[in-house]
Amino acid sequence: MNSRRLLWNRLLENGEYKIKSMRSVMDWTVIVYLVIPGIVIGFFIYRSWWVEVPGWIHYIPFSFVFLASFFLLWGGYFKTYVRAADSIFLLKKEHLFIGLKKGGILLSYIFEIPKTCLLALLIAPFWYQYYDLNGLQLLSFFSLWMTLKWLIMAATGRLDVHLRGWRSLLRNIPLWLGAGVIWYVSFQAFEHGHVIFIILISLLNTVCSIVLNYPRFTSIHTFEQDLAIDEREKRKQTEFLLGLSMDMEKLPKPRPLRKSPRLYAKSNRIFQKRTETAGYLELFIKAATRNIEHFLGYIRILGVTAAALVMIPPLWMKLGIAVCGFFAVIVWSGSVWHKVVGSHPFTKQYSGKEGYFKGKKAVTAVLAVPYTGMCLVYLFVMPYIQQVLTLFLQG
């Protein structure tokens, strides 16, 4: 077996693992009722952007496009597709092991190209229709973006991936500042149309990324780092796919042992009036707020709905998405209530009590209030604010 064959087998294994994870989350009902309609609606929305740009784009300056694209640079590593068992066999065959790592890093470079093309295709309607820029400028912009992403991926691959918390945040500050300076210089070069300078920046980013990756594809001594990166990427993909499901239990994240929790360390009473409903509500509030994973689904529903209300022009589609999101909030709240309260061995024996259902209804009603308020603001208040701003700017 040569390194190419080994790399191909690892790619097939990785693809099969992703497909199995997706099948565990998405059954035929999800595909038929959510995925396919979402693709169809997204196609017509994107087509409408080419016909007529939406009104919200008039409030977004071109500099904001550069700023938003900077935050999209982060995330991802150069993968080498190594496994823990490779330490037994492949480390003894250095040429085969290094060939596998070289092929994996080269594929990581290549895989970023279609991602960049999809991002360019997404903003192309605004690029041509509103900002009145040409294709060469679009190519130069995304060459800067892709090569800087390569450089950031290479730099993060040299850092300790096991570091967590505030230590990781402090360690990444120099990287953020350095990347920010490079992106600002790139923006200035783009604004003034310095094509030669843009090409030099892109080449410099690419060369620096190769230099930073050089120890990883020329030596077997980075095996522990390569394995940690691949395991982290695999874990992130699994957590993302499982996060799409409301019913499947999420993977627990490693946390340092503590004698008492940060929230409600003394477990004081939240409600002074001791009723059956108040007891269930207190149990739900304490358990849910101590684990942020329970509320990530709620944040996703709010974020996706807000983005759809802003980006979709027709009012009837906005109303439809708002209604669908409302039912999603109801389903999500019921799912979390069942995990926290209904499925617990102690509380599930009282699931037929009146206080149990009253507490569940109260949680659903409270969580529906912020969602409903957000939708009302976007549907009825924001158009009025936009009219006032338009009159003010014209005056």
N, C-alpha and C positions, 0 to 999 in steps of 0.2 A: 504494500500500500504506500502510495506517495502522498505528499502533503496536499495536493489538489484534491485527491479523492477523499482524504480525511476531512478537509474543509467542507467539501460538498455534503458529506454525511452529517457533519455538525449543523450545516444550514438546514438540511431536511429535518433533523431532530428538533431544531429550534422552531421551524415552521409547524411541525406536527404538534408541538407543545402549545403554540399559540392557538391553533385551530381547536384543540381539545378544551383549552380555557375558554374560548369564545362560545363553544357549544354548551359548556356548562352554565353559561350566563344567558345566551340568546337561544330560545327555542323558536319553533316556527311561528308562534303567535307574535312574538316580539318582532321577528323579521317582517311578517306580513302587515302588522298593524302600526309599526313604528319605523323600522329601517327603510322599507320601500317607500312609504309616503314621505318620509323625511328627505330621501334622495330626490323624489319627484318635485317636492315643494322647493328644495334647495336649487334645483336646476332652473325652475321658472323664476325664482328670485334673482339668480345670477344673470339670467337672460334679460330680465327687466333692467338691470344695471347698465347693460350695453345700450338699451333703447333710450332710457332716461335715468340720469343719476338721481339717487334719493336725496331728499331735502336735507338730511342730517349731515351730508358730506360738506355742505357749505360752511359749517361751523368747525371744520377740522383743517387747520393749516398744514402745509406740506411738511413743516418741521416736526409736527406731531407724528407723521408717518415714520420718520427716522427714529423718533423717540420710542414709539411702540415697537418697531422692529428690533430695537436694541434689547428689549426684554425677551423677545423670542429667541435670542441667541443662546440662552442658558438652558442647560439640560442635555444630557447625552454624553457618551464616552466613545472612544475608539475601542471596539470589542475585538478580542482575539480568539473567542470561542474555545477557551480552555476549560477543562473539567478537573475536579478534584482528583480523580483516578489517574490523571496524566502524570502525576508525580511518581507513580510506580513504574510506568512503562516509557512514556514519551521523553522524560528527562534524560533517559539513557540513550535516546536517539536524538541527538541535538539537532541534526539537519532537518529531521521530520518535524520536530517541535517548532523550530524557528520558521520553517516554511509555513506551518499552520498560522503562526502569529502574523507573519507578513501578509498572508492572504486575507486574514480577518481585518487587519488595519486598512489594507487597500480597499476592501469592500465597504468599510465604514466611510472612507472618503467618497466612494462612488454612491452609496446610499443617500448621502446628503444632497446629491444633485437633483433627484426627482422631488425631494421635499422642497427644495428651493424653487423648482419650477412650478410646483403647486401653489406656493405662496405668491409667486409672480403672477400666475394666472388668476389668483383671487383678487389682487389689487389692480389688475390690468384695466378693468373698465374705468376706474377712477383715475388711473395714470394717464390714459389717453383722453377720456371724455371731459374730465374736470380740470386736472392739473396741466393738461395740454403739453405733455412730454412725449418723446419719441421712443422707439424700440431700442435704439443704442443706449439711451440713458437708462432704460429699464434693465438692460443687460449689465451695464456698468454698476448700477446700484446693487443688484443681486450678486454680482461677482465680489463686491466689497463685503456684502453680508455673509456669503457662503464661506469665503476665505477667513473672515474673522471668527466665524463659528468653528471652523477647523482649528484655529489657533486656541480658542477657549477650550474645546474638547481635549486638545493635546495637553494644555496646561493643567486642567482638572484631573487628567489621567496620571499626573505626577504627584498629586496630593494624596494624603491619607484618606481613603474613602470610609474608614471606620469612625472617623471623628464626627461627633454629633453636637447639637446644641449651640450654645453661645461661642464655644471654642471654634467650631466650624465657621460661624458667622464672622468672627474676628479674622480668621485666617483668610477668608475670601475677600476681605475688603481691598487689599492691594490688587487682586485680580480684577475686581469690579472697576476700580479706579483706572487701572491700565487699559482695560477694554473700553472704558468710557472715553478716555483721551484719544485712543485710536479711532473710535467711531465719530468723535467730534471733528477730528482732522479730516476723516473721510467725508463728512457732511460738508465741511468748508470746501474741499476739493470738488465735490459734486456741484455745489452751489455756483462756483466760479467756472465750472466747465473745464477743469484741468485734467484732460484725458490721460496724459502721460503720468501725472501724479497718481491718478486712480489706478493705473496699471502697476505702478511701482508699489503702491500700498498692498494691492492684491497679491503680487508676487512675494513681497516681504512677509505677509501673513502666512502664505503657503510654505515658504522656506522655513520660517520659525516653527510652524507646526511639525514639519518633517524632522527638524533638529530635536524638538522636544520628544517626539515619538521614537527617535533613533535607538535609545537603549531598550525599548520594549520589543522591537523586531530584530534586534541583533544579539540578544543575550537571553539565557534561560534563567538568570538570577532575578528577574522581575516576575517570577511565576506567582508568588503570593499576591502581588498587586493586581496582576492580570485576572487571577481567579476571583478576587474580591470585587473587581469592576464588573465582570460578567455575572456574578451572582447578584449584585445589586441591581443591574439592569433587568435581569430575569424577575427579581422580586418586585420591582417597580411595575413591570408589565402585568404581573399577576394581580397586584393590588389594584391597578387601574381597571382591569377587567372585572374583578370581583366587586369593585366599587360601583360598577354599573348595575349590579343586582341588589335589590332591596331585601331579598329573602336569604341569600347565602351569607354565612357568617364570615366576617372579615378576618384576615390574618392578624394575630396580635403582634404589636410592635414591641421590641425589647425596651424595657424601661428600667431605670435604676430602682432598687428596692428602697422603700421609705417606710418609716414607722407609722406615719399618718399621711393621709392624702393632702394635697395642697389646698383643695377646696373643702370647706366644711370639716376642718381638722378635728374640731370638737363635736361635730355632728349635732349642732344646736337645732332647735326647732325652727322651721321656716314659717309655719302657720301656728298662730296662738290657739286658734279654735281647733280642738282635736275631734275631727269627724272621720268617718270612713273614707270619704272622698279626699279629704285633705291628706290623709295618710298615704293613699296611693299617689297623689300628686307630689308629695314630698319625696317619696321613694323614686319616682320618675325623674324629678328635677335633679336630685343628687347624683343618681346613677348616670344620667345623660350628660350632665355638664362636666362630670369628671373624666369623661372619655369623648374627646372632640370628634372621633370617628363617627359617632352617632349623628352629628349635625352636618357632616360634609355633604351628605345627600341633599339636605335642605338648602345649603348654600349653592349647590350645583343647580337646583331647580330655580332658585331666584336669579342666578347669573345667566343661565341659558334663556330664561323667559325675558329678562331685561334686554339682553342682546337681540333677541328676536323682535321685541317690540320696537327697538330703535332702528333695526336694519330693514324690516319688512315694510314696504310702503302701504299696501291696501289695508283699510281699516277692518274689513271683514276677516282677513287673515290674522290680524292682531287680536281681534276678539276671540277667534277660534283657538289661537295659541294660549291666550289668557285663561280660557275655560279648561283646556287640556292641562295646563300647569296647575290649576286649582285642584283638579281631580288627582294629579300627581302628588300634591301636598297632602291630600287626605289619605291616599294609599301609603305614602311614606310615613306619616305620623302613626298610622295603624301598625305598620311593620315594626317601627322602633318601639312602640308601646308593647307589642307582643314580645320583642326580644328582651326588653328591660324588665317588664312586669309580668306579662302573661306566661312566659315560658320558664320563669324562675320556679324551682321546686317548692318554695315556701308559699309564694303568692298565687300560683296557678290553681291551688285548691279552693281559692276564694274568687275565681274568675266569674262565677255566676252571680255574685253579689251586686246589688244596685250601685254601691259606691264605686265599684270597678268600672262600670259603664259610664257613670257620671264623670269620673276622672278622665277616661279616654276621650269623651266628648269635649271636656274642658281643654285638654291638650290640643286637640284638633282645631278647636275654635281659636285658641290663642295663636297657634302657628299660622292659621289662615289670615289673621289680621294684617301682619306685615306684608304678606304676598298680595292681598287685596289692595292695600294702600299703595303699594308700588305700581300695580297695574292701573289703578285709577289716576295716579299722577302722570304716567306715561301716556295714557289714552286721552285724558281730558285737560290736564293742567299744562303739560309740556307744549301742546300746540298753541295755547294762549301765550305762553312765555316766548315761544319762537316768533309769534306775530309782533309782540311788544319789542323784542330785540331787533327785528327787521325794521320796524318803524323808527326805532331809536338810531340805528346805524344809518338809515337813509336820511334821517333828519340832521 
